[in-house]
Amino acid sequence: MREQTQGLSTPAKAGPGLEHIGSSLNVRDVRISGYAREITLRLYRRNTSDHLPVLLYFHGGGFVSGSLEDADFAARHLATHTPALVISVGYSLAPQFPFPAAPEDAWCAAEWMRQHAIDYGGDVRRVAVAGHDAGGSLANCLSFIARDRSRMSIQAQALFGPMLDPSLTRVGDERQLGSDITARECANSYRAYLPKVAQRMHPYAAPLESIRLAGLPPTLVLTAQNDILHVEAEKYAGMLINAGVHTTVVRHPSISHSELAEHPGALLEAVRFFQWRFDERARG
């Protein structure tokens, strides 16, 4: 399934160094104040002297698990090939820190980025978000928050197999699809993340229930064939298109939910998408 975008193009900018690890990437951890506690941001950037666009990345784990280490492969790939200053966000996890801790941590990370990214060679005029699984939900949620609070412009979002529907009324058949995740696992995650029933209709937690999708950034939705979540993700892509949001949806055959975040084809799609959006912003 695919809604074609315009042609893609490649920018050519970057920024100064952080703590050096390896021959081509600089990586540094930074602790900042989050919603309920301190959180860690992990910054990745290429060794270059120009200023790079900024990409906030959110790991998967169903809101209850996952870590910066789980996000490392995708973050390194995006930092290297986009290129971008990638800020991987170690947000708070449920059940110890339920909604809205994770979305507010995402906003704290975005606010920190707005104030400090220039110190690490980031161009805060070109900002995008991405994430896998629960991280895809949080990336999308951050786009909502940025739109609603009107303090930040996000140019693009890439959602890898996002969790978008706490009602679980749009999941695929796990046996027919051979899915590596189940509806029961998703339900357990949502119960921990959204302990109050009313939260499960909040647009930041349940974007498929939102009647206000206009004004969100151009979106790339990446799904896996062997994943019960591809149904809701593709439904959401259709809703974005109907709301006038420039949206591309790509389903990758013969791969599972967990494979999607590190799948070469999916990462290539994301790199091209961000290059196109960042280059368009630079020309504008």
C-alpha positions as CSV (number, residue, x, y, z in Angstrom):
1,M,0.0,0.0,0.0
2,R,1.5,3.3,-0.9
3,E,0.4,6.9,-1.4
4,Q,3.1,8.5,-3.6
5,T,4.8,11.7,-2.5
6,Q,6.6,14.2,-4.7
7,G,10.2,13.5,-5.8
8,L,12.8,13.2,-3.1
9,S,16.0,15.2,-2.9
10,T,19.2,15.1,-0.9
11,P,20.5,18.0,1.3
12,A,24.2,18.4,2.1
13,K,24.6,20.1,5.5
14,A,26.0,19.1,9.0
15,G,27.6,20.4,12.2
16,P,30.5,20.4,14.8
17,G,31.6,17.6,17.1
18,L,30.5,15.9,20.3
19,E,32.3,13.3,22.3
20,H,34.0,11.1,19.6
21,I,33.1,7.4,19.3
22,G,34.2,5.6,16.2
23,S,35.5,7.1,13.0
24,S,32.4,8.8,11.6
25,L,29.9,9.4,14.4
26,N,30.1,11.4,17.6
27,V,27.8,10.2,20.4
28,R,27.0,11.9,23.8
29,D,24.5,11.3,26.6
30,V,22.9,14.3,28.2
31,R,20.7,14.3,31.3
32,I,17.8,16.8,31.3
33,S,14.7,17.4,33.5
34,G,11.7,15.4,32.3
35,Y,8.1,15.5,33.4
36,A,8.5,13.4,36.6
37,R,12.2,12.7,36.7
38,E,15.5,13.2,34.9
39,I,15.7,11.5,31.5
40,T,18.6,10.8,29.2
41,L,19.0,12.0,25.7
42,R,21.6,10.4,23.4
43,L,22.9,12.6,20.7
44,Y,24.4,11.3,17.4
45,R,26.0,13.3,14.6
46,R,28.5,12.9,11.9
47,N,31.9,14.5,12.0
48,T,31.3,17.6,9.9
49,S,31.5,21.3,10.4
50,D,28.1,22.4,9.0
51,H,24.9,22.6,10.9
52,L,22.6,19.6,10.6
53,P,18.8,19.2,10.7
54,V,17.6,17.7,14.0
55,L,15.7,14.4,14.3
56,L,14.1,13.3,17.6
57,Y,13.9,9.5,17.8
58,F,11.8,7.4,20.2
59,H,12.5,3.7,20.9
60,G,9.8,1.0,20.9
61,G,8.8,-1.3,23.8
62,G,5.0,-0.9,24.1
63,F,5.4,2.0,26.6
64,V,6.6,-0.4,29.3
65,S,10.0,-1.4,28.1
66,G,12.7,-0.5,25.6
67,S,15.8,1.7,26.0
68,L,18.3,3.9,24.2
69,E,20.3,0.8,23.4
70,D,17.3,-0.6,21.5
71,A,17.2,2.6,19.4
72,D,20.9,2.6,18.7
73,F,20.9,0.9,15.3
74,A,18.2,3.1,13.8
75,A,19.6,6.3,15.4
76,R,23.1,5.6,14.1
77,H,21.7,4.8,10.6
78,L,19.6,8.0,10.5
79,A,22.4,10.2,11.8
80,T,24.9,8.8,9.3
81,H,22.8,8.6,6.1
82,T,20.3,11.6,6.4
83,P,22.6,13.1,7.8
84,A,21.1,14.7,10.9
85,L,21.7,15.5,14.6
86,V,19.7,12.6,16.0
87,I,18.5,13.0,19.6
88,S,17.3,9.6,20.9
89,V,15.0,10.1,23.9
90,G,15.0,7.9,27.0
91,Y,11.5,8.7,28.0
92,S,9.8,7.4,31.2
93,L,8.1,4.0,31.1
94,A,4.8,2.7,32.5
95,P,3.5,1.4,34.8
96,Q,5.8,3.5,37.2
97,F,5.3,6.6,35.0
98,P,1.9,6.3,33.1
99,F,0.4,8.8,30.7
100,P,1.1,11.7,30.3
101,A,4.7,11.2,31.5
102,A,6.1,9.8,28.2
103,P,4.5,12.5,25.9
104,E,5.5,15.2,28.3
105,D,9.1,13.8,28.4
106,A,9.0,14.0,24.6
107,W,8.0,17.7,24.9
108,C,10.8,18.3,27.5
109,A,13.3,16.8,25.0
110,A,11.9,19.0,22.2
111,E,12.2,22.1,24.4
112,W,15.7,21.2,25.3
113,M,16.5,20.7,21.6
114,R,15.1,24.1,20.7
115,Q,17.3,25.8,23.3
116,H,20.5,23.7,23.0
117,A,20.7,21.9,19.6
118,I,22.7,24.8,18.1
119,D,25.5,24.0,20.7
120,Y,25.8,20.6,19.1
121,G,25.6,21.7,15.5
122,G,21.9,21.4,15.1
123,D,19.7,23.6,12.9
124,V,16.4,24.1,14.9
125,R,14.7,25.5,11.8
126,R,14.7,21.9,10.4
127,V,13.2,19.5,12.9
128,A,11.6,16.1,12.4
129,V,10.5,13.2,14.6
130,A,10.5,9.4,14.2
131,G,9.9,6.3,16.3
132,H,9.0,2.6,16.3
133,D,6.1,0.9,18.1
134,A,5.3,3.0,21.2
135,G,8.0,5.4,20.0
136,G,6.0,5.9,16.8
137,S,3.0,6.9,18.9
138,L,5.1,9.3,20.9
139,A,6.6,10.9,17.7
140,N,3.1,11.5,16.4
141,C,2.0,12.7,19.9
142,L,4.9,15.2,19.9
143,S,3.7,16.5,16.5
144,F,0.2,17.1,18.1
145,I,1.7,18.9,21.1
146,A,4.0,21.1,18.9
147,R,1.0,22.1,16.8
148,D,-1.3,22.7,19.8
149,R,1.2,24.6,21.9
150,S,2.5,26.6,18.9
151,R,6.1,26.9,20.1
152,M,7.8,24.7,17.6
153,S,7.6,23.7,13.9
154,I,8.1,20.1,13.0
155,Q,8.8,19.5,9.3
156,A,8.2,15.8,9.1
157,Q,7.4,12.6,11.0
158,A,8.2,8.9,10.2
159,L,6.2,6.3,12.1
160,F,7.5,2.8,12.1
161,G,4.7,0.3,13.1
162,P,3.2,2.8,15.5
163,M,0.8,1.9,18.3
164,L,-2.2,4.2,17.7
165,D,-5.4,2.6,18.9
166,P,-5.8,1.7,22.6
167,S,-9.3,0.3,21.8
168,L,-7.6,-2.4,19.8
169,T,-10.6,-2.5,17.5
170,R,-8.5,-2.2,14.3
171,V,-5.8,-4.9,14.9
172,G,-5.2,-7.6,12.3
173,D,-5.6,-11.3,12.8
174,E,-2.4,-12.4,14.5
175,R,-2.6,-16.0,13.4
176,Q,-3.4,-15.2,9.8
177,L,-0.6,-12.6,9.7
178,G,2.0,-14.7,11.6
179,S,2.5,-11.6,13.8
180,D,5.3,-11.6,16.4
181,I,3.2,-9.5,18.7
182,T,-0.3,-10.2,20.0
183,A,-3.4,-8.2,20.8
184,R,-3.1,-9.5,24.4
185,E,0.4,-8.0,24.7
186,C,-0.8,-4.7,23.3
187,A,-3.7,-4.7,25.7
188,N,-1.4,-5.3,28.7
189,S,0.8,-2.4,27.5
190,Y,-2.1,0.0,27.1
191,R,-3.5,-0.9,30.6
192,A,-0.1,0.0,32.2
193,Y,0.3,3.2,30.1
194,L,-3.3,4.4,30.3
195,P,-4.6,3.2,33.6
196,K,-7.6,5.6,33.5
197,V,-10.3,4.6,31.0
198,A,-10.8,8.3,29.9
199,Q,-7.1,8.5,28.8
200,R,-7.8,5.9,26.1
201,M,-9.8,8.4,24.2
202,H,-7.3,11.3,24.5
203,P,-6.1,12.3,21.1
204,Y,-2.5,12.3,22.2
205,A,-2.9,8.6,23.2
206,A,-5.6,7.6,20.6
207,P,-5.0,9.6,17.4
208,L,-7.5,7.5,15.5
209,E,-10.2,9.0,17.6
210,S,-9.1,12.6,16.9
211,I,-11.3,14.8,14.8
212,R,-8.5,17.3,14.4
213,L,-5.6,16.0,12.3
214,A,-5.1,19.1,10.0
215,G,-1.9,20.9,10.7
216,L,0.2,17.8,11.4
217,P,3.5,17.6,9.5
218,P,4.0,15.6,6.3
219,T,4.1,11.9,7.4
220,L,5.7,8.7,6.4
221,V,3.9,5.6,7.8
222,L,6.0,2.4,7.6
223,T,4.3,-0.9,8.3
224,A,5.2,-4.6,8.3
225,Q,3.0,-7.3,6.7
226,N,3.4,-9.7,9.6
227,D,2.2,-7.3,12.2
228,I,-1.2,-6.9,13.7
229,L,-0.6,-3.2,13.9
230,H,-0.3,-2.5,10.2
231,V,-4.1,-2.3,9.9
232,E,-4.5,0.6,12.3
233,A,-1.4,2.4,11.1
234,E,-2.6,2.3,7.5
235,K,-6.1,3.4,8.6
236,Y,-4.4,6.4,10.3
237,A,-2.5,7.2,7.1
238,G,-5.8,7.3,5.2
239,M,-7.2,9.7,7.9
240,L,-4.2,12.0,7.6
241,I,-4.6,12.1,3.8
242,N,-8.3,12.9,4.1
243,A,-7.3,15.7,6.6
244,G,-5.0,17.2,3.9
245,V,-1.7,16.0,5.5
246,H,0.8,15.0,2.9
247,T,1.2,11.3,3.7
248,T,3.1,8.3,2.3
249,V,2.4,4.8,3.6
250,V,4.6,1.9,2.7
251,R,3.9,-1.7,3.8
252,H,7.0,-4.0,3.8
253,P,6.2,-7.6,2.9
254,S,7.5,-10.7,4.8
255,I,8.8,-8.9,7.8
256,S,7.6,-8.7,11.4
257,H,6.8,-5.8,13.7
258,S,10.1,-6.1,15.7
259,E,12.1,-6.2,12.5
260,L,10.7,-3.0,11.0
261,A,12.8,-0.5,13.0
262,E,16.1,-1.9,11.7
263,H,14.8,-3.0,8.2
264,P,17.1,-1.6,5.5
265,G,14.3,-0.8,3.2
266,A,12.3,1.0,5.8
267,L,15.3,3.0,7.0
268,L,16.1,3.9,3.4
269,E,12.5,5.2,2.9
270,A,12.9,7.3,6.1
271,V,16.2,8.7,5.0
272,R,14.9,9.7,1.6
273,F,11.7,11.2,3.2
274,F,13.7,13.3,5.6
275,Q,16.2,14.4,3.0
276,W,13.3,15.6,0.8
277,R,11.6,17.5,3.7
278,F,14.8,19.0,5.1
279,D,16.0,20.1,1.6
280,E,12.6,21.6,0.9
281,R,12.8,23.6,4.1
282,A,16.4,24.8,3.3
283,R,15.2,26.0,-0.1
284,G,12.2,27.8,1.4
